[in-house]
């Protein structure tokens, strides 16, 4: 293949990747703007039955973790 054509293809590839990256970043920032708080994000996720089931299943473990964090935080004060 002609070296000039290879360089042009490499540049086209680079431009495509940059465009895809920019679009994915725009999607991410769009989602961030839509979900203003953790509670809003959680409420949206809780509509998914599989997510809700898994979230509820880990709550006992999360309660222990919260209690440990609270205990350590209170010792530091």
N, CA and C atoms as a LAMMPS dump frame, in Angstrom:
ITEM: TIMESTEP
0
ITEM: NUMBER OF ATOMS
231
ITEM: BOX BOUNDS ff ff ff
-5.0000000000000000e+02 5.0000000000000000e+02
-5.0000000000000000e+02 5.0000000000000000e+02
-5.0000000000000000e+02 5.0000000000000000e+02
ITEM: ATOMS id mol type element x y z
1 1 1 N 0.848 -1.176 0
2 1 2 C 0 0 0
3 1 3 C 0.892 1.236 0
4 2 1 N 0.453 2.222 -0.671
5 2 2 C 1.185 3.469 -0.773
6 2 3 C 1.297 4.123 0.61
7 3 1 N 2.488 4.59 0.959
8 3 2 C 2.724 5.193 2.277
9 3 3 C 1.808 6.384 2.527
10 4 1 N 1.564 7.179 1.512
11 4 2 C 0.687 8.347 1.627
12 4 3 C -0.741 7.937 1.99
13 5 1 N -1.213 6.867 1.381
14 5 2 C -2.564 6.372 1.669
15 5 3 C -2.633 5.842 3.094
16 6 1 N -1.588 5.133 3.532
17 6 2 C -1.547 4.603 4.897
18 6 3 C -1.616 5.738 5.912
19 7 1 N -0.886 6.8 5.682
20 7 2 C -0.893 7.944 6.6
21 7 3 C -2.287 8.557 6.652
22 8 1 N -2.926 8.702 5.49
23 8 2 C -4.276 9.271 5.453
24 8 3 C -5.268 8.369 6.182
25 9 1 N -5.123 7.059 6.035
26 9 2 C -6.002 6.134 6.742
27 9 3 C -5.766 6.21 8.249
28 10 1 N -4.502 6.312 8.659
29 10 2 C -4.185 6.456 10.081
30 10 3 C -4.816 7.726 10.644
31 11 1 N -4.733 8.81 9.902
32 11 2 C -5.332 10.072 10.338
33 11 3 C -6.859 9.959 10.429
34 12 1 N -7.445 9.293 9.453
35 12 2 C -8.901 9.096 9.468
36 12 3 C -9.31 8.257 10.675
37 13 1 N -8.531 7.217 10.961
38 13 2 C -8.78 6.381 12.137
39 13 3 C -8.706 7.215 13.413
40 14 1 N -7.671 8.037 13.511
41 14 2 C -7.476 8.889 14.694
42 14 3 C -8.662 9.839 14.859
43 15 1 N -9.114 10.45 13.772
44 15 2 C -10.249 11.369 13.825
45 15 3 C -11.524 10.643 14.263
46 16 1 N -11.704 9.435 13.762
47 16 2 C -12.879 8.647 14.14
48 16 3 C -12.861 8.339 15.629
49 17 1 N -11.701 7.903 16.134
50 17 2 C -11.588 7.594 17.567
51 17 3 C -11.832 8.833 18.412
52 18 1 N -11.297 9.976 18.003
53 18 2 C -11.483 11.21 18.751
54 18 3 C -12.964 11.608 18.771
55 19 1 N -13.643 11.442 17.642
56 19 2 C -15.063 11.766 17.571
57 19 3 C -15.864 10.84 18.478
58 20 1 N -15.559 9.548 18.43
59 20 2 C -16.254 8.602 19.295
60 20 3 C -16.014 8.917 20.76
61 21 1 N -14.783 9.272 21.103
62 21 2 C -14.458 9.612 22.489
63 21 3 C -15.206 10.868 22.919
64 22 1 N -15.237 11.861 22.063
65 22 2 C -15.938 13.104 22.384
66 22 3 C -17.42 12.832 22.581
67 23 1 N -18.004 12.017 21.716
68 23 2 C -19.418 11.707 21.841
69 23 3 C -19.702 10.951 23.129
70 24 1 N -18.839 9.997 23.476
71 24 2 C -19.081 9.257 24.7
72 24 3 C -18.928 10.17 25.918
73 25 1 N -17.99 11.109 25.882
74 25 2 C -17.847 12.062 26.976
75 25 3 C -19.082 12.956 27.069
76 26 1 N -19.61 13.376 25.919
77 26 2 C -20.818 14.193 25.926
78 26 3 C -21.982 13.426 26.534
79 27 1 N -22.079 12.137 26.215
80 27 2 C -23.138 11.313 26.801
81 27 3 C -22.979 11.227 28.306
82 28 1 N -21.75 11.037 28.758
83 28 2 C -21.492 10.952 30.197
84 28 3 C -21.898 12.249 30.882
85 29 1 N -21.438 13.38 30.347
86 29 2 C -21.766 14.657 30.97
87 29 3 C -23.259 14.942 30.911
88 30 1 N -23.911 14.505 29.856
89 30 2 C -25.354 14.659 29.751
90 30 3 C -26.04 13.883 30.861
91 31 1 N -25.593 12.643 31.086
92 31 2 C -26.168 11.837 32.162
93 31 3 C -25.905 12.457 33.524
94 32 1 N -24.728 13.009 33.72
95 32 2 C -24.404 13.647 34.989
96 32 3 C -25.326 14.84 35.23
97 33 1 N -25.549 15.629 34.191
98 33 2 C -26.44 16.78 34.342
99 33 3 C -27.87 16.34 34.67
100 34 1 N -28.291 15.222 34.114
101 34 2 C -29.641 14.731 34.367
102 34 3 C -29.801 14.227 35.796
103 35 1 N -28.792 13.581 36.354
104 35 2 C -28.866 13.004 37.689
105 35 3 C -28.156 13.926 38.668
106 36 1 N -28.927 14.779 39.282
107 36 2 C -28.322 15.809 40.115
108 36 3 C -27.869 15.302 41.487
109 37 1 N -28.578 14.347 42.054
110 37 2 C -28.2 13.877 43.382
111 37 3 C -28.138 12.354 43.397
112 38 1 N -27.493 11.832 44.418
113 38 2 C -27.43 10.378 44.587
114 38 3 C -28.829 9.808 44.745
115 39 1 N -29.662 10.481 45.527
116 39 2 C -31.018 9.982 45.757
117 39 3 C -31.816 9.9 44.465
118 40 1 N -31.652 10.889 43.588
119 40 2 C -32.345 10.861 42.305
120 40 3 C -31.837 9.708 41.445
121 41 1 N -30.517 9.518 41.428
122 41 2 C -29.929 8.429 40.661
123 41 3 C -30.396 7.08 41.204
124 42 1 N -30.413 6.95 42.527
125 42 2 C -30.834 5.697 43.146
126 42 3 C -32.3 5.413 42.847
127 43 1 N -33.139 6.421 42.932
128 43 2 C -34.565 6.234 42.631
129 43 3 C -34.75 5.732 41.202
130 44 1 N -33.977 6.276 40.284
131 44 2 C -34.053 5.83 38.89
132 44 3 C -33.594 4.376 38.769
133 45 1 N -32.484 4.03 39.423
134 45 2 C -31.962 2.667 39.364
135 45 3 C -32.904 1.664 40.035
136 46 1 N -33.587 2.084 41.09
137 46 2 C -34.466 1.184 41.836
138 46 3 C -35.675 0.747 41.016
139 47 1 N -35.946 1.393 39.91
140 47 2 C -37.036 0.976 39.018
141 47 3 C -36.682 -0.319 38.301
142 48 1 N -35.392 -0.628 38.229
143 48 2 C -34.909 -1.872 37.628
144 48 3 C -34.989 -2.957 38.7
145 49 1 N -35.854 -3.948 38.496
146 49 2 C -36.093 -4.974 39.516
147 49 3 C -34.829 -5.758 39.885
148 50 1 N -33.976 -6.053 38.904
149 50 2 C -32.748 -6.794 39.195
150 50 3 C -31.808 -5.953 40.061
151 51 1 N -31.668 -4.669 39.73
152 51 2 C -30.841 -3.773 40.536
153 51 3 C -31.403 -3.685 41.949
154 52 1 N -32.717 -3.48 42.053
155 52 2 C -33.364 -3.324 43.361
156 52 3 C -33.126 -4.556 44.241
157 53 1 N -33.255 -5.736 43.645
158 53 2 C -33.039 -6.983 44.382
159 53 3 C -31.604 -7.062 44.918
160 54 1 N -30.626 -6.764 44.062
161 54 2 C -29.222 -6.808 44.478
162 54 3 C -28.909 -5.727 45.512
163 55 1 N -29.467 -4.533 45.315
164 55 2 C -29.234 -3.425 46.249
165 55 3 C -29.761 -3.792 47.632
166 56 1 N -30.963 -4.34 47.675
167 56 2 C -31.552 -4.72 48.957
168 56 3 C -30.786 -5.875 49.602
169 57 1 N -30.238 -6.768 48.78
170 57 2 C -29.489 -7.916 49.309
171 57 3 C -28.205 -7.494 50.026
172 58 1 N -27.588 -6.387 49.6
173 58 2 C -26.325 -5.97 50.234
174 58 3 C -26.521 -5.011 51.406
175 59 1 N -27.766 -4.644 51.702
176 59 2 C -27.996 -3.677 52.772
177 59 3 C -27.502 -4.12 54.139
178 60 1 N -27.672 -5.384 54.553
179 60 2 C -27.119 -5.776 55.862
180 60 3 C -25.605 -5.54 55.945
181 61 1 N -24.886 -5.892 54.896
182 61 2 C -23.441 -5.662 54.87
183 61 3 C -23.136 -4.162 54.882
184 62 1 N -23.902 -3.389 54.134
185 62 2 C -23.693 -1.939 54.096
186 62 3 C -23.962 -1.312 55.47
187 63 1 N -24.933 -1.84 56.196
188 63 2 C -25.226 -1.322 57.537
189 63 3 C -24.044 -1.539 58.476
190 64 1 N -23.384 -2.689 58.356
191 64 2 C -22.198 -2.97 59.179
192 64 3 C -21.076 -2.004 58.798
193 65 1 N -20.878 -1.804 57.516
194 65 2 C -19.835 -0.88 57.055
195 65 3 C -20.117 0.535 57.559
196 66 1 N -21.37 0.984 57.441
197 66 2 C -21.726 2.328 57.937
198 66 3 C -21.465 2.456 59.429
199 67 1 N -21.815 1.417 60.184
200 67 2 C -21.599 1.451 61.636
201 67 3 C -20.109 1.55 61.957
202 68 1 N -19.28 0.816 61.231
203 68 2 C -17.831 0.876 61.468
204 68 3 C -17.28 2.26 61.12
205 69 1 N -17.725 2.818 59.994
206 69 2 C -17.269 4.154 59.598
207 69 3 C -17.703 5.178 60.644
208 70 1 N -18.953 5.085 61.088
209 70 2 C -19.446 6.012 62.119
210 70 3 C -18.645 5.889 63.406
211 71 1 N -18.32 4.663 63.799
212 71 2 C -17.55 4.445 65.03
213 71 3 C -16.156 5.048 64.898
214 72 1 N -15.504 4.839 63.792
215 72 2 C -14.168 5.405 63.591
216 72 3 C -14.22 6.923 63.525
217 73 1 N -15.231 7.446 62.857
218 73 2 C -15.358 8.903 62.733
219 73 3 C -15.572 9.527 64.11
220 74 1 N -16.392 8.896 64.931
221 74 2 C -16.652 9.455 66.268
222 74 3 C -15.4 9.389 67.15
223 75 1 N -14.518 8.408 66.938
224 75 2 C -13.278 8.31 67.703
225 75 3 C -12.303 9.416 67.328
226 76 1 N -12.369 9.868 66.076
227 76 2 C -11.452 10.902 65.617
228 76 3 C -11.821 12.276 66.15
229 77 1 N -13.041 12.441 66.557
230 77 2 C -13.491 13.776 67.014
231 77 3 C -13.224 14.022 68.445
